[in-house]
Amino acid sequence: MALFKSRPNVRPRGATPFEASNNGPLLAFLRSRFWQNRWVTAGVVVVSLSLMLGVAGDDRETTPEQLAEGSSALNDAAETSATTLSDASLVISDEQTEPPVPSEQPWHEELVRNGDNLSLIFARAGFSDRDVYQVTKADGGKALRKIYPGETISFQTSGEGRLYRVRHRESALKWSTFTREDERYRTEVTVREPEVFEQSATMRIKSSLFLAGQDAGLSHKVIMDLAGIFGGVIDFALDPRVGDTIELVYEEAWIDGEKYADGEIVAAAFTNKGETFQAYRYTDSQGDKSYYNEAGVSMRKAFLKAPLDFTRVSSNFNPNRLHPIYKTKRPHRGTDYAAPTGTPVYAAGDGRVVEAGYTRPNGNYVFIQHGESYKTHYLHLHKRRVKTGERVKQGEVIGTVGSTGSATGPHLHYEFLVNGVHRNPRSVHKSLPKAKSLPDSELPRFLRAVARPEQQLASLKNTQNLASAAIQGGSSGQ
């Protein structure tokens, strides 16, 4: 309802007439939208009319000067009220807006367990197989079916309780987010790059490479990588001696100020019985990465000197050995490496699995053919990890140490055949093909690339020698 109703154009009795030219501002003001707004206060109207027409009950005529003064005051009051009205309108507008959108719902996280599939995980989170179907139907959704224990899948609902967002976190470096848009899901893949820093370490062997690495604070991965790099030149079952030293430079990956994982070894030096072997990581001009010694000769030999790490030889190659079970003279055509059950066994070289099975004498066994001339046998395995016909790479785990078949305890029986004839696995390497070297055209680039890590190893070696000299000096002083 309007605040003021229109009235007939009748002049009240006793009112003093005034010229139309003088009431122009008043009429314009009365016709304005300002007067049509219900928020103009009665006090403003009364004051304004009092200034214009005189105080109620005063019989005196209004002079032209009073009229002008009242008109000015009325205009001022109108401006003031309009400002007040504008402010009030803003407040009213704020009160009439829609309530703020509620904040996002919290995420619910599920850890992928052994034996899990998507249906089980979605069900634990309270969602149906239809939700599974809709999410995996999205672009990139098929990758969600490839889940592994230790990964996480998180769920977020909408305000109505429907599934709104799914996040598959493969690692701290990669995750995929599936967001509902109408009845479909949009996929967004996030990949992060960690910061890489170099670290260094020195070791002195007191009993074994593994314990020396642990004492130096190295992870299992770095120790195993170190053994793999030098596996073609050092037999870690027999060659390491007390007092041998190792210096290495390796990488660490960091995310958000915290260590995420160990990276690759950049360079390493292994001094064994007075002879130093050096290895440098190098990516050639074709993009192939491998380890080479200081002269550019590959550290990767045709065959590993031993197919497993950190063991001891319990029985050597012996054509006239007395068999420990059958008590008869039977040739021992291989080398026995004693090791705990479950110790990984590696393929000694690249090749194809020609046999993988079980017999009463051999237990679980694997035979690998390497080219036309060479063949290796692995007997008494606890478990086989490869099947007949598979291709394997040097250093690939093909099984684990066991005591199956005719065995008195957990060990690996390892045989090496050249053109069908058994050879001593520990000495056959002397007659095997030499390691490949970088071509002459690649050497200048290689030498430039390894100059800095070579200096790093030299500095570490010098530091280790000084520490050793200080220890020996202290011992002799006592």
TADA-V324805 format. One record per helix or strand. SS is the DSSP state (alpha for helix, beta for strand). FROM is the first residue (numbers start at 1). TO is the last residue. Records with the same first field share a line. If there is no record, write none. Layout:
SS: FROM-TO  FROM-TO
//
This chain:
alpha: 20-31  33-36  42-53  64-96  118-124  129-136  141-145  209-215  220-230  428-431  440-449  451-477
beta: 108-111  152-157  163-171  174-181  184-191  195-204  245-255  258-272  275-283  289-292  297-298  312-315  318-318  322-322  329-329  332-332  335-338  344-346  351-359  363-370  374-384  391-392  397-402  411-418  421-423  437-437
//
